[in-house]
Amino acid sequence: MNYLSIDFKIECIIKEIRTCQLHCCLQPCKENNWKMNNGKKTMHSHERLWRIHDGLYDLSGYIDKHPGGRQWLEITKGTDCTEAFESHHLGKKAEKILPKFFVKVASAPRGVDYTFLKDGFYNSLKTEVKCVLKTLPIKKIEAQSKIIMDAIACTTLLLVAAAAYGSSYSIATVSGVLLAFTANAGHNFFHKKDNWRMYYIHLSLLSVRDWRIYHCLSHHVYTNTLQDLELTSFEPFFDFTPDPKKNWIQRFLSWVYYPFIHATMCHAEFFSRCYHEILSMSELLIALVIPPLLFVANGGYIISAILMWTWIICVASLFQNITDIVATHRSVDFVQGDAPRRDRDWGLAQIDTTKDNQRLIGNHFFALIMFGDHTLHHLFPTVDHGVLKYLYPVFLRTCEKFNVKWETQSSFRLATAEFRALARNEPNRNPPHHATLHGNATMQDYSEISHLQKT
């Protein structure tokens, strides 16, 4: 089947998803114990080894040979990286070479109870996805993502210069929004093997290394649990868990200071790295690209350049954190404290904790700049965002096979998700799978999309 034929059929499926509400159950996570050490988890008795499932491996001699780049192994050393290993390696190559580095069987059970059964949901879906990826022009699609990425970044810098030249804070505001989109699009690239485009995120004062820890290796693998640093890092200012002990400030006053906290997040992270002396030279040099551009464009007024730079970063920081209109982890079936489902399949957990916008799925541009097709991205984080829409047929077919129902939501419900999560203090006692496994009549019949599965 040629690329154009596939593309047409995918578009038909996406249109169908946008017009009919499809439901899918999601899965929770169980609280487990691990300590944080500079933003990463460590196993108390095996800090020099890598744990994958129940095996301990010494990958020290492989760090420089790792196809994804040495940083991935450096920041996972001494950790249980089972979920990251499974979700970041779609092929069999990693599994084949792993036994060469085996040291011994772990003496203690894993602190996380996710499963990756061969005939379970995630591995079944992964097998189907590998077959689909072989039929797609991956390089061509990835090239389109790179063009979009570079175009947004260049437009951002041009608007920065225009704002300074015309002393226009209106143009500066637009450049701040585009800077947020630049950083968001950079997210597509720092999930992959090392590449220079991932460093675009440094323009917004954020750090690739930090976000690989906080986002890729914490949020992505332990979504909506206490191990998810994106869920817990703003406590006590923001508490998104359904905790009955939340006070009225956390539940409602947080709505007022919400934009101010998010508008200063990029600055806070940057100065924190400066204070702790962990700011790398590449982070500093790229972060300082914009100030000289402002200084030159405004005719050499340094104070004006600094003030406008501060404004641009604040706008970018705010917009980076209010993209829930496209995807969310708040208006979902599970957050730590809610009842978990019994099937501990990791893929189901990702579905349980992620929601997509019904009208914006399958859009390459929105997938890049605002985290669209987010459920599939969580399931396959290293797959280019532009490729994700081609995975919907096998995703829906696998959901039907396992009696899992996937839900998309409206823009309004997604946009208000964070505020509803902040206000919520009553845990959900019904596991996400409860209605699905028992055939609750309120769930939508999959016969509406059965013809789509055949494509």
Secondary structure as GFF3:
##gff-version 3
##sequence-region A 1 455
A	DSSP	alpha_helix	3	19	.	.	.	ID=ss1
A	DSSP	beta_strand	35	37	.	.	.	ID=ss2
A	DSSP	beta_strand	40	42	.	.	.	ID=ss3
A	DSSP	beta_strand	50	52	.	.	.	ID=ss4
A	DSSP	beta_strand	55	57	.	.	.	ID=ss5
A	DSSP	three_ten_helix	60	65	.	.	.	ID=ss6
A	DSSP	alpha_helix	70	76	.	.	.	ID=ss7
A	DSSP	alpha_helix	82	88	.	.	.	ID=ss8
A	DSSP	alpha_helix	93	97	.	.	.	ID=ss9
A	DSSP	three_ten_helix	98	101	.	.	.	ID=ss10
A	DSSP	beta_strand	102	105	.	.	.	ID=ss11
A	DSSP	alpha_helix	121	135	.	.	.	ID=ss12
A	DSSP	alpha_helix	138	165	.	.	.	ID=ss13
A	DSSP	alpha_helix	169	190	.	.	.	ID=ss14
A	DSSP	three_ten_helix	196	204	.	.	.	ID=ss15
A	DSSP	alpha_helix	208	211	.	.	.	ID=ss16
A	DSSP	pi_helix	212	219	.	.	.	ID=ss17
A	DSSP	alpha_helix	229	232	.	.	.	ID=ss18
A	DSSP	alpha_helix	248	248	.	.	.	ID=ss19
A	DSSP	pi_helix	249	253	.	.	.	ID=ss20
A	DSSP	alpha_helix	254	263	.	.	.	ID=ss21
A	DSSP	alpha_helix	265	275	.	.	.	ID=ss22
A	DSSP	alpha_helix	281	287	.	.	.	ID=ss23
A	DSSP	alpha_helix	290	297	.	.	.	ID=ss24
A	DSSP	alpha_helix	302	320	.	.	.	ID=ss25
A	DSSP	beta_strand	327	328	.	.	.	ID=ss26
A	DSSP	alpha_helix	346	352	.	.	.	ID=ss27
A	DSSP	beta_strand	355	357	.	.	.	ID=ss28
A	DSSP	alpha_helix	364	370	.	.	.	ID=ss29
A	DSSP	alpha_helix	374	379	.	.	.	ID=ss30
A	DSSP	three_ten_helix	388	391	.	.	.	ID=ss31
A	DSSP	alpha_helix	392	401	.	.	.	ID=ss32
A	DSSP	beta_strand	408	409	.	.	.	ID=ss33
A	DSSP	alpha_helix	411	415	.	.	.	ID=ss34
A	DSSP	alpha_helix	417	423	.	.	.	ID=ss35
A	DSSP	alpha_helix	434	437	.	.	.	ID=ss36
A	DSSP	three_ten_helix	446	449	.	.	.	ID=ss37
A	DSSP	alpha_helix	450	453	.	.	.	ID=ss38
###
